[in-house]
Amino acid sequence: MRASMPSSGAPSPAEEPEGFPVGEVEFVAMMASIQALMALSIDVMLPALGHISGDLGGSDPNERQLIIGVFLISSGLASLFPGAIADRFGRRPVLLVAVSAYVLLSFVCAIAGSFELLLITRAVVGVFTSAMLVMPMAILRDRFDGDRMARTQSMIAMTFMVVPMLAPMVGQAVLLVAGWRWIFGIMALMGVLVFVWVWARLPETLRPEYRQAINVGVIAGNMGMALRERASFGYFFGAAFVQAALFGYINSAQQLVAEHFRAGSFFPMVFGGMALIMAGTNFVNSRIVERFGARRVSHTALLVYIVLAAIHLGVALHGETLWVFVPLMTASMCMMSFIGANFQAISLQPFSRTAGAASSVMSFLRTVIGAVLGTLIGQAYDGTARPIMGAMLLCGATALVLVLYSERGRLFRRVNPPGFYKNVVPPAAH
């Protein structure tokens, strides 16, 4: 009976599909590069936000955050659609269209003559960029299951973290020799390189028998099924709240670190150093998750994250320096690395046949809730770290309640022991 369910069916095996032309190293690098285009749209311009706002007539100091916030919100809202479209037409064409639009709209941003036009264009970029958030998750679910998926996602995240590490430094370097408009030119160039790579090397990963009809009822049913699955519900929303705290920090990072803590021109190096340590955490996760299980690792990380947020809030209430803030914030961000990849793998596990729709639901919830709450957290910036630390504590506690709901009150379970998927027979092709 389980094999007849439209969402889950029988799990697909974790081994590499026979004849898949892209090796593991290239596959990880390619998926990371696709996701990196979205990160590049945020991190490379962090040092330039003040310059952009000033040149285009921004008045409120917090208004510069909208260059990031509008992009994230539109990306989250639009992420409902690419998964459903890709469940019908395949992952590859949706991805190629999205990257093409990213290149074109980056040039439009570069020539924007007003702050309002820039914000509108950033919103449209976010619409197309949503596919770069959804498609890697769907492609990964097409190929892997469970803890193996969590391991591969951690490797992708580890590679992807090179972008937040280097992008602010690239943005700062561009400002030293040219205007901020050249930053969008770099984004367009990177988009061209990714487009050529995907077009030349990535095959279609959606099984022909899993293609879904473009029908409002079918699409709504698949998405509704994703939301009704209790085992995934808490992880969908829990990931969104953890993401909200991260977005809140990113929105206010330039003001908080560069201005309040007086890092100044060293801000890109501080930001990049934190990203480098997060990359190391993702590597650790990729090494341990198959041994201990995604649930045990992520549940432990969530509890540690809550404790760290409470400690950091107490420190922030009494005043802190840059050298106190950075280690505490870095430790919390490392816990986010353990949470993110594992929550994603757990939440998508039941949806082998409708991975696109489920990935869209997850991206929608994670990005919209994260972007809206993250924007509110950023706008609450008061010249101290207190708002962000209070938000991290509240978001972490909310995520824990949601996970407890999905797990029916039991943490640290090991649902599938090591080697489980190696003994699963793949579903027969129809």
N, C-alpha and C positions, 0 to 999 in steps of 0.2 A: 504493500500500500504506500509506503514512503516514497518509492520510486515514481509514483504517479503525481506527487505534489509538484505544482508548477514552479515553486520557488526554490526548493532545496534539491529534490531528487536525490540520487546517490551521490556521495562525495566523489569528486574526481581525484585521481591519484596525485601524489606530491612529486613523483619523478618528472624529469624533463620529458616533454612530449617528443616522440621520435620524429626526426627530421626537422626539428625547429632550428632555423638557420642562425639564430643569434645565441651565442654562448652566454653563460651566466654573468661574466664580468661586463661584457658589452651591454647586456640587457639591463643590468643594474645602472650602468652609466647612462644609458638612454633614458630610462624612466626618471632618473634623477635630473637629467638635463631638461626634460619636459616640465617637471615640477619647478625646476630652477627658474624658468622663464617667469613664472608667477612671483617667485620670491624676488627676482631681479626687479620686477615692477614696484617693489616696496623698498628693498634695502639699499639699492644703488643710489636712490635719491634722498635718503635720510639726511646726509650732510647738506643737501641743497634746498631743503624745504624753506628755510628762511630767505634764501636768495630768490626762489621762485615766487613766494608770496610777496616779497618786496617789489620785484620787477613788474608783477602783474596787478598790483594794487590791493593786496590783502591788508587789512587793517588790524583785526584782532589777532594777538600772538597765537592763540589756540586755533585760529582759522586754518593755519598751514596743515594741521592734522587732517583736514578734510581731503587733501590730496591722496592720503592713504585710506582714510575711512570710507570715502565714496567708492573707491575701487573695490575694497573688500566687500562692502554691502551689495553692490551690483553683481559681483562675482558669485556671492552666496545665493542671491535670489535667482540668478540664471542657472545655477547648477542643477536645478530640477530637470532641465531639459536634455542636456547632452547624453545622459545615461540612457534615457528612453529611446532617443534617436539611434544611439549606438547599438541598442539591443535589436534594432531592426536592420540597420544598414551596415553595422560593423564598427569596430573601434578606429580603424585606420582612416577612413574618409572623414570622420568627424574630427579627428585630431589634426589632419592636414588642413582642413578649412579653418580651424581655430588658430593654428600657427600663422597661416597666411594673413588672417585679419589682424593678428597681433603685430605683425611687421608693418602693415599699412597704417594702422592707427598709432603706432609709435611715432611715425613720421608726422602725423597730424598733431600729436602732442608737442612735437619739437617746434612747430611753427605757430602754436596757439598765441593769439594776440591779447587774450584777456583771461583773468582768473576763472570766470564763469565758463568760458569755452574749454579751458583745460579740464575743469571738473566734469563737464558733460562728456568730453572725449575719454577721460579716465573711466567714467561709468560704462561707456560702450566697450572699452578695452576689457573691463571686468566681465562683461557679458560673455565675450568670446574666450577669455582666459579661464572661465569656469570649466571648460572642457579639459584643460590641462591639469585641473585638480581631480576631475572625475575619471578620465580615461586611464591614467596609470593605475588607479585602484581597481578598475574593472579588468584591465589587462592582467594585473597581478592575480586577481581572483580567478580569471580564466585558466591560469596556469598552475596555481598552487592552492593548498588547503592549510587551515589551522596554524600550528606552530611554525611550519615551513614558510607559510605566507608571512607570519610575523618576523621570522628571521630575515627573509628577503627584503621586506619593507624596512627593516632596521638598516640593512646594508644600503638600500636606496637612500634612506634618510641621512646616513653617515656621509655618503657621497654628495648628496644635495646640500649638506651644511657648509660645503666649501663656498657656496654663494653668499649666505649671510656673513661669512667670515671675510670674504674678499670684496663684496659689492660696495660697502660703505667706503673702503679704501679707494676703490676705483672711482666712485663718485667724488671723493675729496680730491683725487689726483686730477680729474677732469676740470674741477673748479679752479685748480691752480693754473691751468694752461688754456682753458676755454670757458665758454659760458655754460650754464645749466642745460641749455637746449641740446648740447652734444650728448648729454646723458641718455636722452631718448634715442639718439642715433645709435648708440652702443646697444641699447635694447633691441632695436630693429635688426642690427647685424647679427646678434646672437640668435634672434628668431629665424633668420635666413639659414644659419648653420644647422639649427635643430630641424628645420623643415627638410633640408636636403638629406640629413641622416635618417630621419623617419621614413621619408619617401623611398630611399634606396635600400633600407635594411629591415624595416619592421613588417612582418607578414600580418595578415588578419588572424586574431586569436579567438574570435567568437565562433563557436561550433555552429555549423549550418542548422542543425536540428534545434538549437536554442534560440533562433531568431524569433522575435516577438512582432506581432502585428502593430502597425501604427494606428491605434484605435484608442480613443479617449478612455473607454471603459477598461481596456486591457492595461493601459499605462497606469490609470488610477488604481486598478486592482493590484498591480504589482507593487506600486508604491505603498498602498494601504497595507498590503501583506507585510512589507518591511517594517512599517510602524506598529503593526499588531503583534509582531514576534517579540514576546517578552524577553527572550534570551538576548536580543539585540537592542531593545528599546533603551535600556539604561546606559548602554555603551554609546549609542548614537548621541544621546543628550549629555551624558557625562563628558564625552570628548568635546562637545560644544562649549561647555562651561570652562573646562580647562583651557581651551583655545581662546576664550574670551579674555581671560587674564593675560595670556601671552600677547594678544592683540592690543590690550590696554597698555602694556609695557612698551610695545613697539611704537604705538602712536605717540607716546610721551617721552620716548627714550632720548631723543635729541635735546629736548628741553631739560629733562631730569639729569642726564649724565653730563652732557656738554656744558649746560649753563648752570644748573643748580649745584652740581658737584664740581664744576669748573674744570672738566676734562678738556674742554676747548677742542683744538685740532687733534687731540689724542682720542677723541670719541670713536672714530672708526676702528682704531686699534683695540680699544676696550670692547667695543661691540663684537669685533671679529674674534677676539680672544675667547669671549664667552661662547660664541658659535663653535669655535674649534673644540672646546671642552665638551659641548653638546654632541659634536660628531663622535668624539671618543666614547661617550655614553651609548650612542646608537651602536657602535661597534661591540661594546660589551654586551648589549642586549642581543645582538645577532649571534653571539657566542654562547649565551646561556639559556635563551628562550626555549630551544628544543629540549634542553635537559630538564628545566624546571616547569615549563609551561607558561603560556601567555597570561593566564589568570593569576598565578602565584606571583609572577614578576610585577605585573601592573598593579595588582592590589597592594603589594608591599610599597611600591613607588608612590601610590596615591596617599597612603597613610603617612609616609615620610614627608611628602609634599605639604600636607596639612600641618604637620608639626613644624616644618621649616617656616611656613607662612606665618604661623602664630608667633614663633620666636622673632622673626624679622619685623612683624608689626610692632611688637613690644620694643624692639630696638629703635624703630623709626619714630615712635611716639616720644622718645627721649633724645632724638637727634643722632645723626650718624655721619660718617665721612665716606668718601668714595671707596676707601680701602676696606670699609666694613660692608658697604652696600654690595660691591661687586662679588665677593665670595658667597654671600648669602643668596643673592639673586641667581648666581651661576648654579649653585646647588639646587635651587628650585627648578631652574630650567632643565637641568639634567634629569630630574624626576619626570618632567614633561616628556622627555625623550623615551623613557621607559613606558610611559602611559600611552602616548600617541600611537605608535606602531602596533602595540598589543591590543589596544581598544579597537583599532581598525580591523585587525585580523579576527578578533572574537565576534565583532558585530556583523561582519560579512560572511562568516562561516555558513549560515543556513541558506545562502542564496547563490548556488552555482548556476542555476538556469536564468536568473534575472539579476546578474551581478551589476549590469549597467544601471538598472532602476534603483537597486539598493545602494550603489555607490553615489548616485545622484541624491538620494534621500539623505545619506550620511553627510555628503558635501554641503547640501543645502542647510541642514541643521547646524553643522559645525561652523560653517562660514557665516551664515546670516546671524545666528545667535552670537557667535564669536565677534563678528564685526560690529553689530549693533551695541552689544554690551561693551565691547572693547572701545568703541568710539565714546560711549558715555563715561567709561573709566578714564579715558584720555582727556576728555573735556573737564573732568573733575580735578585735573592736575592743579595743585595749589602751591607749587614750589617746593614740595617735599615728596618723599616716597610713601607717605601714609595712605593716600587713596589707592595706589596700586597694590600695596601689601594687604590692606583690608579687603580689596576685591579678590585677591588670590586666596585668602583664607575662606571667604564666603563661597567662591566658586569651587574650591576643593571639597568643602563640606557638602555642597549640593551634589557634586559628582559622586561622592561616596554613598549618599542616600540613593541615588539613581542606580548605582551598581548593585547595592544591596537588594533593590527591587528586582533587578534582572536575575540575580543569583538566589533569590528567595531567602535572603538573610544569611547565606553561607559564603564566606570568602575563602580564597586559597584552594578551591577545588581543582583537581586535575581531570578534565573531562575525557581527554583522549591521551593515553600513555604514549611514550616514545615508540615509534615504529607502527602506530596504528594505521596511518594512511598507506603505508607500504603494502598492507595486506588487503586493501580495499580494491575490489574489482571495478574498473571504470564502467560507466553506463554504456550500453551498446548503442552504436549509431543507428539512427532511424532512416 
